[in-house]
Amino acid sequence: MYEPNIRALAVHLTQGQLLPLARIAQLIDDLYGLEVSPATLSTWIEKPARCCDESSASGP
């Protein structure tokens, strides 16, 4: 299992910095020595999005 901070970094780099998944996978490998596939990154991005969708659906 990967550290939550690495997952958060991946989400930030895709959603905030608009980097492609393959580039982020390479960056994580270069920085941390972790081989992460673009498919794994995609799953990490979908999870926070589902969380936000559920919380916004409940309303204020």
Residue pairs with C-beta under 8 A, 6 or more apart in sequence:
2 34
2 36
6 28
6 32
6 34
7 44
9 28
10 24
10 28
10 36
10 41
10 44
10 45
11 44
11 45
11 48
13 19
13 24
13 27
14 21
14 24
14 41
14 45
15 45
19 27
21 38
21 41
21 42
22 38
24 36
24 38
24 41
25 35
25 36
25 37
25 38
25 40
25 41
28 34
28 36
29 35
29 36
